[in-house]
Amino acid sequence: MTGYPAAIIWDLDGTLIDSAPDLADALNALLHEHGEATLGENQVRTMIGNGVAKLIERGFAAVGEQLQSAQLQKRITRFLQLYTAAATN
């Protein structure tokens, strides 16, 4: 092999870092902002997979709330703000 590879891909999540605590914190902050009960980290871990929208849908479904599309979009935006703040600390 000569030269350098065209790309290097890192699979950080769950391999080199555990982002579940930060995801749980952001989801719980979002739930709290909407007057809902918070969830345990282990419960949130079971909801992780298939992206942020699914995590939020699953989180709110766990407290008995089914989100409409417009609600979900607003909550995705807010979740990303909360998660970014937590992940950069």
C-alpha positions as CSV (number, residue, x, y, z in Angstrom):
1,M,0.0,0.0,0.0
2,T,1.3,3.4,-0.9
3,G,0.1,6.9,0.0
4,Y,-2.7,7.7,2.4
5,P,-6.2,6.3,2.6
6,A,-8.9,8.5,1.1
7,A,-10.8,8.5,4.4
8,I,-10.8,7.3,7.9
9,I,-14.1,6.5,9.6
10,W,-14.5,6.4,13.3
11,D,-17.4,4.7,15.0
12,L,-17.1,6.6,18.3
13,D,-20.5,6.1,19.8
14,G,-20.5,3.1,22.0
15,T,-17.0,2.1,20.9
16,L,-14.7,4.9,22.1
17,I,-17.3,7.0,24.0
18,D,-20.5,6.3,25.8
19,S,-23.0,9.0,24.8
20,A,-26.0,7.4,26.6
21,P,-25.6,9.5,29.7
22,D,-25.6,12.8,27.7
23,L,-28.5,11.6,25.6
24,A,-30.5,10.6,28.7
25,D,-29.7,14.0,30.3
26,A,-30.9,15.9,27.2
27,L,-34.0,13.8,26.9
28,N,-34.8,14.2,30.5
29,A,-34.3,17.9,30.4
30,L,-36.7,18.0,27.4
31,L,-39.3,15.9,29.2
32,H,-39.0,18.1,32.3
33,E,-39.5,21.3,30.2
34,H,-42.8,19.8,29.1
35,G,-43.9,18.9,32.6
36,E,-43.3,15.2,32.1
37,A,-41.6,12.7,34.4
38,T,-38.0,11.9,33.7
39,L,-36.7,8.4,32.8
40,G,-33.8,6.3,34.1
41,E,-30.6,6.1,32.1
42,N,-31.0,2.4,31.6
43,Q,-34.6,3.0,30.3
44,V,-33.2,5.6,27.9
45,R,-30.5,3.2,26.7
46,T,-33.2,0.9,25.4
47,M,-34.7,3.7,23.3
48,I,-31.4,4.7,21.6
49,G,-31.2,3.7,17.9
50,N,-32.6,5.0,14.6
51,G,-31.9,8.6,15.3
52,V,-32.9,11.6,17.5
53,A,-36.5,11.7,16.2
54,K,-37.1,8.1,17.3
55,L,-35.4,8.7,20.7
56,I,-37.7,11.7,21.3
57,E,-40.8,9.8,20.1
58,R,-39.9,6.8,22.3
59,G,-39.2,9.0,25.3
60,F,-42.5,10.9,25.1
61,A,-44.4,7.7,24.4
62,A,-42.9,6.2,27.6
63,V,-44.7,9.0,29.6
64,G,-47.9,8.6,27.6
65,E,-47.6,11.4,25.1
66,Q,-47.8,10.8,21.3
67,L,-46.3,13.6,19.4
68,Q,-47.6,15.2,16.2
69,S,-45.2,16.0,13.4
70,A,-45.0,19.8,14.3
71,Q,-44.4,19.0,18.0
72,L,-41.7,16.5,17.2
73,Q,-39.8,18.9,14.9
74,K,-39.8,21.6,17.6
75,R,-38.7,19.1,20.2
76,I,-35.9,17.8,18.0
77,T,-34.6,21.4,17.7
78,R,-34.7,21.9,21.4
79,F,-33.2,18.4,22.2
80,L,-30.2,19.2,19.9
81,Q,-29.6,22.4,21.8
82,L,-29.7,20.6,25.1
83,Y,-27.6,17.7,23.9
84,T,-25.0,20.0,22.3
85,A,-24.6,21.9,25.6
86,A,-24.2,18.7,27.6
87,A,-21.9,17.0,25.1
88,T,-19.5,19.9,25.0
89,N,-19.1,20.1,28.8
